[in-house]
Amino acid sequence: ANEVPYDWPAIVGMGDVYLVLGPPLSGSVLRRGGLQQAHVVVVHQLKPSVTDDPSTVDSEAVLACRLVESLITAAGKDIPVICDIMLERNAFFIPHVLHSRRDRWRIRIAKDTDKEKPDEDELPRDRKLHTEDSMLPFYMQTRFAVGQLFVSSVITATAANMMYNPALSSIFQELLSAGYMVLPLDEEWTTGTYADLFRHFMKRRNVLPVGLLRKMSHVPEDEEAEDEDEGVDALGGNKTPGGIAGVGKDKVTVRWNPRDCPSERIVIVMPPGDMQVAEHDGVICMMPTRGKPILPPLEELVAPPSK
């Protein structure tokens, strides 16, 4: 901080809390504060905005996040950077997480987003993709999925909406009172969209899917080899309606397993209906408050960890 906070005497009594005086956006001050030895870096802003331009409300947080990540990258470190912004529309300016722990993964939910201005000789299709990426909701961005992005205005907007729509409080109460469980995909499932998965689990399992646990090493199907034969799914079986297909004999199906390392997966909340479901996805399900869910056999849930 540039100056000692007024509540510093109360904070210092907690212990293990240190204050480094200096501009927060100075690289030398960040190094002096032990940036390169940190386990995690949190970028948080408290000052109210005094601008009429919404795109500049989080300018200091965006700049700080980019500065910290550039210093970490230059030092050859892989330290998570958690950024807190005020407006969700500014999440596009936050760098996406393209590196990973121990350089083993390349985290991707959707296609990689290029923050630079498209070249003049860029194809019209690439220009369209760039425009679509700029409108990508913050909850579908990789940084949010790995827990490195928070939007403060979401809680404020939710509380304000509850005053005008009291039914929201009942919805949140039901969400908090219900039980949740992560289930693997059924053995007969090989390919399909999240909409197909939603209908499949509602009819076959009597549970409500609300999210996916996806491997960080997952590569979307549209980025796989272009010479893949049409009409054949990623597992070598023929596609059929509803997301159920014949399983190829030369491909080992990998399912989610509770013994898998949690740090190797990301949480995808509110997946769009047209999102393709991966064979290794774990399905976060809301248990019914009435009736009983139809769960898979116990041996399927305690199988050895997947490779």
Buried (B, 14 or more C-beta within 10 A) or exposed (E): EEEEEEEEEEEEEEEEEEEEEEEBEEBEBBEEBEBBEBEEBEBEBEEEBEEEEEEEBBBBBBBBBBBBBEBBEEEEEEBBBBBBBBBBBBBBBBBBBEBBEEEEBBBBBBEEBEEEEEEEEEEEEEEEBBEEBEEBEBBBBBBBBBEBBBBBBEEEEEEEEBEEEEEBEEEEEEEEEBEEBBBBBBEEBBBBBBBBBBBBBEEEBBBBBBBBBBBBBBEEEEEEEEEEEEEBBBBBBEBEEEBBBBBBEEBEBBBBBBEBEEEBBBBBEEBEEEBBBBBBBBBBBBBBEEEEBEBBEEEBBEEEEBE
